[in-house]
Amino acid sequence: MTASNVYRILCLRGVESTKAQQITNVLQSLGSLSFRNAYHIETQETTPEAVAEAVHKVDDIKNQKIIGGR
């Protein structure tokens, strides 16, 4: 997924454009540009640490679903 696609998804979700760009930049630096992260990430903070924590939460939810949890 490209950075522009992630940015577009965040904006469609109602994230302010400045925050969407900051989140996209952090996701790109983490190598985590994916639809799942763009669609499910929940963060009000745009610091690299906050975005990394939000990505970790998305991954935890994904792993629970794979294992058979809810």
C-alpha positions as CSV (number, residue, x, y, z in Angstrom):
1,M,0.0,0.0,0.0
2,T,1.3,3.5,-0.8
3,A,1.6,6.4,1.6
4,S,-1.0,8.3,-0.5
5,N,-3.5,5.5,-0.1
6,V,-3.0,5.3,3.7
7,Y,-3.4,9.1,3.9
8,R,-6.6,9.0,1.8
9,I,-8.1,6.2,4.1
10,L,-7.3,8.2,7.2
11,C,-8.9,11.3,5.7
12,L,-12.0,9.3,4.7
13,R,-12.2,8.2,8.3
14,G,-12.4,11.8,9.4
15,V,-8.9,12.3,10.6
16,E,-7.7,15.9,10.2
17,S,-5.4,16.2,7.2
18,T,-2.4,17.4,9.2
19,K,-2.7,14.5,11.7
20,A,-3.3,12.1,8.8
21,Q,-0.1,13.2,7.2
22,Q,1.8,12.8,10.4
23,I,0.4,9.4,11.1
24,T,1.2,8.3,7.5
25,N,4.8,9.5,7.9
26,V,5.2,7.5,11.1
27,L,3.6,4.4,9.6
28,Q,5.9,4.7,6.6
29,S,9.0,5.0,8.8
30,L,7.8,1.9,10.8
31,G,7.3,0.0,7.6
32,S,3.6,-0.5,8.5
33,L,1.8,1.0,5.5
34,S,-1.2,-1.3,5.3
35,F,-5.0,-1.1,4.9
36,R,-5.5,-2.7,8.2
37,N,-3.4,-0.1,10.1
38,A,-4.9,2.8,8.2
39,Y,-8.5,1.6,8.7
40,H,-8.3,0.4,12.3
41,I,-5.6,2.6,13.9
42,E,-7.1,4.6,16.8
43,T,-4.8,7.4,18.0
44,Q,-5.2,11.0,18.9
45,E,-1.5,11.5,19.3
46,T,0.8,11.6,16.3
47,T,4.1,11.0,18.0
48,P,6.0,8.0,16.7
49,E,5.6,6.2,20.1
50,A,1.8,6.7,20.1
51,V,1.4,5.5,16.5
52,A,3.7,2.5,17.2
53,E,1.5,1.6,20.2
54,A,-1.7,1.9,18.1
55,V,-0.2,-0.3,15.5
56,H,0.7,-2.8,18.2
57,K,-2.9,-2.8,19.4
58,V,-4.2,-3.4,15.8
59,D,-1.7,-6.4,15.5
60,D,-2.9,-7.8,18.8
61,I,-6.5,-7.7,17.6
62,K,-5.6,-9.4,14.4
63,N,-3.7,-12.1,16.2
64,Q,-6.6,-12.8,18.5
65,K,-8.9,-13.2,15.6
66,I,-6.4,-15.6,13.9
67,I,-6.2,-17.7,17.1
68,G,-10.0,-17.8,17.3
69,G,-10.7,-15.1,19.8
70,R,-13.2,-12.3,19.3
